[in-house]
Amino acid sequence: MKADVFRRWARGAAWLLPVALLAGCEPGAEGGFDRVAYRGEPQTPRVAHPDPPAVTPGTTVGATAARIVATNLPQGLTQAMVDAGQDNFGTVCAACHGQGGVGSPAGPALNDATWLNISGQYPEIVGIINSGVAAPKQFPGMMPPKGGGSFDDQQVAAIAAYVYALSHQGGA
């Protein structure tokens, strides 16, 4: 008996909730509901979208960067490898090392004779590209193997030739 009374009460109460909710919604003067006001300005401040960085001297926008002329290359390296390495460097490596290897807050400059983790010899450059840098000495983030790219051995060799040529522009 008590179960029947409870069921009747529950059925009666079930229709009260929608009625109570709808009672607070009244159409506006024009027969519809009040318009929702939208924000006139974006919620994200302009500072969150800074202007792109200035173009680095020696590079071009929207075209191929000026080719460096490699001098004093180790035996087995060619200008063609340096050119191919420059093209591959611009796809992933330049994000941290800057276009032309000028460096950035994320990665060191590669266009000078200063090396942080190796001595700058070609086989070492190939090795560090392949293995990455798990604990950089001066920069906030690690360099993943192959810089996070999916380069094959021939592309890694070309990138290493380009980096070698960048860092040895003035001498051996």
C-alpha positions in Angstrom: 0.0 0.0 0.0 2.8 2.4 0.9 4.5 1.7 -2.4 1.4 2.6 -4.4 1.1 5.9 -2.5 4.8 6.7 -3.2 4.4 5.8 -6.9 1.4 8.2 -7.3 3.3 10.9 -5.5 6.4 10.4 -7.7 4.3 10.6 -10.9 2.6 13.8 -9.7 6.0 15.3 -8.7 7.6 14.4 -12.1 5.6 16.9 -14.0 6.2 19.7 -11.4 10.0 20.0 -12.2 9.6 20.9 -15.9 6.7 23.3 -15.0 8.9 25.0 -12.3 11.8 25.3 -14.7 9.7 26.8 -17.5 7.9 29.2 -15.1 11.1 31.2 -14.9 11.4 31.6 -18.7 9.1 34.2 -20.1 9.1 35.3 -23.7 10.2 38.9 -24.3 8.0 41.6 -25.7 8.5 40.5 -29.3 7.2 37.0 -28.6 10.7 35.4 -28.3 13.1 34.9 -25.5 15.6 37.7 -24.6 18.7 37.8 -26.8 21.9 36.6 -25.3 24.5 39.3 -25.2 27.9 38.5 -26.8 31.2 39.9 -25.9 32.3 42.6 -28.3 36.1 42.0 -27.8 37.9 38.7 -27.8 38.5 37.1 -24.5 42.1 36.5 -25.2 44.2 39.6 -24.9 46.1 40.8 -27.9 49.4 40.2 -26.1 48.8 36.4 -26.3 49.2 36.8 -30.1 52.4 38.7 -30.6 53.7 39.8 -33.9 56.0 37.3 -35.7 59.7 37.7 -35.2 61.7 39.9 -37.5 63.4 38.3 -40.5 66.9 37.2 -39.7 69.5 38.9 -41.9 70.8 36.5 -44.6 67.5 34.6 -44.9 64.5 35.3 -47.1 60.8 35.1 -46.5 58.8 32.9 -48.8 61.8 31.8 -50.8 64.9 29.7 -50.4 67.5 31.1 -48.1 70.8 32.2 -49.5 73.1 29.2 -49.8 76.3 29.2 -47.8 79.5 28.3 -49.6 81.1 25.5 -47.7 84.9 25.7 -47.2 87.2 23.3 -45.5 84.7 20.4 -45.5 86.0 17.1 -44.2 86.7 14.3 -46.8 83.4 12.8 -48.1 81.3 15.9 -47.6 80.1 18.0 -50.6 78.5 21.3 -51.3 75.4 19.3 -52.5 75.1 17.7 -49.0 75.4 21.1 -47.4 72.6 22.5 -49.6 70.4 19.5 -48.9 71.2 19.8 -45.2 70.2 23.5 -45.3 66.8 22.6 -46.8 66.2 19.9 -44.1 67.5 22.1 -41.3 64.8 24.7 -42.2 62.0 22.1 -41.6 62.5 21.2 -38.0 65.9 22.3 -36.6 65.3 26.1 -37.3 62.4 26.1 -34.8 64.9 26.0 -31.9 68.2 26.9 -33.4 66.9 29.8 -35.6 66.9 30.1 -39.3 70.5 30.0 -40.4 71.5 28.6 -37.1 71.6 32.0 -35.3 70.2 30.5 -32.1 67.2 31.4 -30.0 66.1 31.1 -26.4 65.2 27.5 -27.0 68.5 26.4 -28.6 72.1 27.5 -29.1 73.6 29.2 -32.1 75.2 26.8 -34.5 76.8 29.4 -36.8 79.9 30.0 -34.6 82.8 28.0 -33.3 81.4 27.7 -29.8 80.1 24.2 -28.9 78.4 23.3 -25.6 78.1 19.5 -25.6 80.7 18.4 -28.3 83.9 19.7 -29.9 82.2 20.4 -33.3 83.7 17.7 -35.4 81.5 16.2 -38.2 81.1 12.7 -36.6 80.1 14.2 -33.3 77.5 16.4 -35.0 76.0 13.3 -36.7 76.0 11.6 -33.3 74.3 14.4 -31.4 71.7 14.9 -34.1 70.9 11.1 -33.9 70.9 10.9 -30.1 69.7 14.3 -29.1 70.7 16.2 -26.0 68.9 14.9 -22.9 70.4 17.4 -20.4 71.4 20.7 -22.2 74.0 22.7 -20.3 72.5 26.2 -20.9 69.0 25.8 -22.4 65.6 25.0 -20.9 64.5 22.1 -22.9 66.0 18.9 -24.2 66.7 18.2 -27.9 64.9 15.0 -28.9 66.7 12.5 -31.2 66.8 13.9 -34.7 65.4 17.1 -33.3 62.0 15.5 -33.2 62.0 15.0 -37.0 61.8 11.8 -39.0 65.0 12.1 -40.9 66.8 9.1 -42.5 70.5 8.6 -42.2 71.2 10.4 -45.5 69.3 13.4 -44.3 71.0 13.4 -40.9 74.4 13.3 -42.7 73.3 16.3 -44.9 72.1 18.3 -41.9 75.3 17.6 -40.1 77.3 18.7 -43.1 75.3 22.0 -43.1 75.8 22.5 -39.4 79.5 21.8 -39.8 79.7 24.3 -42.7 77.9 26.9 -40.6 80.2 26.5 -37.6 83.4 26.4 -39.7 82.8 29.2 -42.1 85.9 31.1 -41.2 88.4 28.3 -40.8 89.1 24.6 -40.4 
